[in-house]
Amino acid sequence: MKRSMKRSMALILICIVLIGLLCITAFAAQGDVTGATKQTIKEIGPELTLESVAQTAAATKIGLNYVWMLLCGCLIFFFQAGFAMVETGFTRAKNANHTMGMNLIVFLVGVVGFLVCGFAIMFGGVGEAVSFALGGTNPLDKEFAVAGWGLFGYKGFFLAGMTYDVGVFMYFFFQMVFMDTACTIPTGGVAERVKFSVVILNALFISTLYYPLFGNWMWGGGWLSQLGINLGLGHGAVDFAGSSVVHAMGGAAALAGAIIIGPRIGKFKKDGTATAIPGHHIPMAVVGTIILFFGWFAFNAGSTLSGSDLRMAVVAVNTMIAGAFGGLVAMSYMWIKYGKPDTSMTCNGALAGLVAITAPCAFVNSISASIIGAVAGLLVCIAVSVIENKFKIDDPVGASSVHLVNGIWGMIALGLFADGTYGAGLNGVEGSVTGLFYGDGGQLVAQLIAVGVIIVFGVGTQLLFWKIADMTIGIRVKAEDEIAGLDIPEMGAPAYDFEHHV
């Protein structure tokens, strides 16, 4: 018994000694590893400094901006699907292929026109800020000006001289999808009777001159943006994401085209009263509206141009609020007036609210966003009726009512409701953007000047384009083709093959 106890004690002592030796060895090894690690770090590179940390942080911020702008640009490009579905759903089945084709081709043509000269005219004189903020090295510093008022840029044609300047290339990608939205809006105003070839020509005109010129005046450092620094009118004309530059200008083109091309056959009776021509696929139009609503969050919030500008949260929520109020008010108006909720006008009401909030979305609070959206929903219903019944203009999808009328309302709303909490230093003016209701009537004046330019330049130049095109090559299809539908005579194939479907 005693021998077994002695053996047990001996084993325990041996185990204790072994464990102690292992611990001592481990601690010694850890010291060697730590020392080796420190030595390795010193060999790999210098110790961290405030300068190196700052450089790393700046590079990370630029990378975040790239990811943000690339993601938003891709989502905005998806607008094309939304517009194609809305316009096709609101028109007749016999023109579905033609309408879809128009929404595709304007993008393809738009890329070419914007690349060749549109981008240079719009942003060739925007300065160092854009390219350098995105890690670029080549400033867009060529702006043609008269007496200090910028008129158009002239650097970056075909992106020549910008070889591998990542800042310029990123900005081109992002701005291209905005331009394309303006290109596709007019197709709705002339749908079901326009020649496909003329749509191509108009897309080329819009992408090379029409959109870039006004865009330069608003976003490229041109004269409308200088109304503040030169004349003391607020911050000059301000448009955060494109109520005027994109939507009102696109709507102006739609209105001008509809005026020159004339109404569809059978739209108006001999006594002048309008005849309803229902769209063939309302569910398609609803899905298109939802796609546009989805993309609008990127359209507006992406216009911060920065993944670290947390104002994007305010922008996104204001966008959601205005779109919802616009749709609800339009539905309620139609329900009260006609006894039934109108799905198509509910769609247009939501889009109108989104168009209207696009300019002021970063500068107003949620209550103002609700008011802006509600007014837009009412405006679009009234505008559709007035344009059709009073002016006898046939706009099949309501493009001018949604985009022109409410793009103008969005610009005015900014001049009224901007509350002075955002936009410090915008357009070279100290302080934040403030509207009439918060003490700066000059901002409203600047916005109204921009509205006047939209009406005179936007509608005027498009009237000129459509008139010249009509006098030279003709803009309207043959009457027999319009009656039969444009899919076969214009596109060579129907959208729906009812005779041979499986």
Helices and strands as residue ranges (DSSP letters): H 2-44, H 50-77, H 79-90, G 93-95, H 96-113, I 114-118, H 119-123, H 128-133, E 143-146, E 149-153, G 157-159, H 166-184, H 186-189, H 196-205, I 206-210, H 211-219, H 227-231, I 243-248, H 249-261, H 282-301, G 302-304, H 312-338, H 343-357, H 366-385, I 386-390, H 399-399, I 400-405, H 406-417, G 426-428, G 436-438, H 441-453, I 454-459, H 460-472, H 479-484, I 487-491
